[in-house]
């Protein structure tokens, strides 16, 4: 069995990503459901800082300083994408016309070609090759969505969750789209990041 040798920094990065995923997927929904309603009587802005030390009781601090994160060098805001509301009458929605599953090819300037048996696999592999964080930035900047869902999101959609593929770090890639939509998305990412991709759909 081949063992993966990781540096201390790599291990810390992996642990941090796993912890952030727990916070996004497990803790933030609880805060939104329970804490947000409980704060409604509070009429002034405030910041609650939760100090968590394993094995010790939680410590909560209150601050009126809205930019407190500027004083903490490694402070990172963790935000979950808003929940998408879909029509309950599925048949009345515009259906996504899917093309053949094998006709999507992505060519990189270095000569690498991604052309998996299924277009969704090609799409996923291309996004990972470009870099999840870089593509997510483009998704946010251009508000790119499939079926109302951000193409890369940190929320499992209630309706299209089965077509969202994990990319690591709590991010999910929705593949529920036809190949023309996938091509248009990759073309926009390529243009925004100046990647020089050639995305082709077989005729």
Secondary structure as GFF3:
##gff-version 3
##sequence-region A 1 203
A	DSSP	alpha_helix	8	22	.	.	.	ID=ss1
A	DSSP	pi_helix	23	27	.	.	.	ID=ss2
A	DSSP	alpha_helix	28	30	.	.	.	ID=ss3
A	DSSP	pi_helix	31	35	.	.	.	ID=ss4
A	DSSP	alpha_helix	36	38	.	.	.	ID=ss5
A	DSSP	beta_strand	47	51	.	.	.	ID=ss6
A	DSSP	beta_strand	59	63	.	.	.	ID=ss7
A	DSSP	three_ten_helix	68	71	.	.	.	ID=ss8
A	DSSP	three_ten_helix	90	92	.	.	.	ID=ss9
A	DSSP	beta_strand	104	107	.	.	.	ID=ss10
A	DSSP	beta_strand	113	114	.	.	.	ID=ss11
A	DSSP	alpha_helix	119	130	.	.	.	ID=ss12
A	DSSP	alpha_helix	132	142	.	.	.	ID=ss13
A	DSSP	beta_strand	145	146	.	.	.	ID=ss14
A	DSSP	beta_strand	149	150	.	.	.	ID=ss15
A	DSSP	beta_strand	152	153	.	.	.	ID=ss16
A	DSSP	three_ten_helix	161	163	.	.	.	ID=ss17
A	DSSP	beta_strand	164	168	.	.	.	ID=ss18
A	DSSP	beta_strand	171	174	.	.	.	ID=ss19
A	DSSP	alpha_helix	179	193	.	.	.	ID=ss20
A	DSSP	beta_strand	198	201	.	.	.	ID=ss21
###
